[in-house]
Each structure stands twice: as structure tokens, then as C-alpha cells.
Amino acid sequence: MFMYDPGLQPIVLGKLAKWGRLTESDLDAMLRPEDRLRLREDLLADMAWDGLVTVRVVGDEPVISITEKGRQWLAARQGSP
């Protein structure tokens, strides 16, 4: 059983902050190869549970969107005002 790395949260939120929303496959393609291995459904589910992102299935693929709470979390983590 694998656990996800919470250190991937700021990376995922940074991509979403730039693009607004991404399909799971587009997000995966934007990550470095070593980060792709760490991207797990549990991570996205926990981020959605925490209100940082929303995940909706459109067609046959999940679409992940950053929320305002996710933007605030990322700004606080990066030390932005």
C-alpha cells in the first residue's frame, strides 16, 4: 500500500493556480516524471475534502479545479500577502 506525499500539494495547486482547471491526464503530463509517480487519487480526494480543489467527472475523465481556499492556501505557503 502506498501513501501519497503531501509535499505534492503545493506543486498540484501551483499548476491549477496557473491554469484554473485541468483534466487529470493534463495535470499528470505537466508534472515531472518523479512527481507523476507520487500523484495518487488519495491526494486529490484529500485536497477536495479539505476544500482546496473540486473534482468533477466530465465525460470519462476527472477535471480538477482550484478553489479560492486552495489559492489562499498556496499564497500562504509561498509567503505571498
C-alpha positions as CSV (number, residue, x, y, z in Angstrom):
1,M,0.0,0.0,0.0
2,F,1.4,3.4,-1.0
3,M,0.8,6.7,0.8
4,Y,0.8,9.9,-1.1
5,D,3.3,12.6,-0.4
6,P,1.7,15.8,1.0
7,G,4.7,17.7,-0.4
8,L,3.0,17.3,-3.8
9,Q,0.0,19.5,-2.8
10,P,1.8,22.9,-3.5
11,I,3.0,21.6,-6.8
12,V,-0.5,20.5,-7.9
13,L,-2.1,23.7,-6.6
14,G,0.6,25.8,-8.4
15,K,-0.3,24.1,-11.7
16,L,-4.0,24.7,-11.0
17,A,-3.5,28.3,-10.0
18,K,-1.9,28.9,-13.3
19,W,-4.5,27.1,-15.4
20,G,-7.6,27.3,-13.3
21,R,-8.7,23.7,-14.1
22,L,-7.1,20.7,-15.7
23,T,-8.0,17.2,-16.6
24,E,-6.3,14.6,-14.5
25,S,-4.3,13.5,-17.6
26,D,-3.2,17.0,-18.4
27,L,-2.1,17.6,-14.8
28,D,-0.2,14.3,-14.9
29,A,1.5,15.4,-18.1
30,M,2.6,18.7,-16.6
31,L,4.3,17.1,-13.6
32,R,8.0,16.0,-13.5
33,P,8.4,12.2,-14.0
34,E,9.2,11.7,-10.3
35,D,6.1,13.7,-9.3
36,R,3.9,11.7,-11.6
37,L,4.7,8.6,-9.6
38,R,3.6,10.4,-6.4
39,L,0.3,11.7,-7.8
40,R,-2.4,9.4,-6.3
41,E,-6.2,9.6,-6.2
42,D,-6.0,9.8,-2.4
43,L,-4.1,13.1,-2.7
44,L,-6.8,14.6,-4.9
45,A,-9.6,13.2,-2.7
46,D,-8.0,14.7,0.4
47,M,-7.4,18.0,-1.3
48,A,-11.1,18.0,-2.3
49,W,-12.1,17.1,1.2
50,D,-10.1,20.0,2.6
51,G,-11.8,22.3,0.1
52,L,-8.6,23.1,-1.8
53,V,-9.9,21.7,-5.1
54,T,-13.0,20.4,-6.7
55,V,-13.0,17.2,-8.7
56,R,-15.8,16.6,-11.3
57,V,-16.0,13.9,-13.9
58,V,-16.6,15.4,-17.3
59,G,-17.1,12.8,-20.0
60,D,-14.8,10.0,-18.9
61,E,-12.1,12.0,-17.1
62,P,-11.9,13.8,-13.8
63,V,-11.4,17.6,-14.1
64,I,-9.7,19.2,-11.1
65,S,-10.3,22.9,-10.4
66,I,-8.6,25.1,-7.7
67,T,-10.9,26.8,-5.2
68,E,-10.5,30.1,-3.6
69,K,-9.5,28.3,-0.4
70,G,-6.8,26.5,-2.5
71,R,-5.5,29.8,-3.8
72,Q,-5.3,31.2,-0.3
73,W,-3.6,28.0,1.0
74,L,-1.0,28.3,-1.8
75,A,-0.4,32.0,-1.2
76,A,0.1,31.4,2.5
77,R,2.5,28.6,1.8
78,Q,4.5,30.7,-0.7
79,G,4.6,33.6,1.7
80,S,2.5,35.9,-0.5
81,P,0.3,38.6,1.0
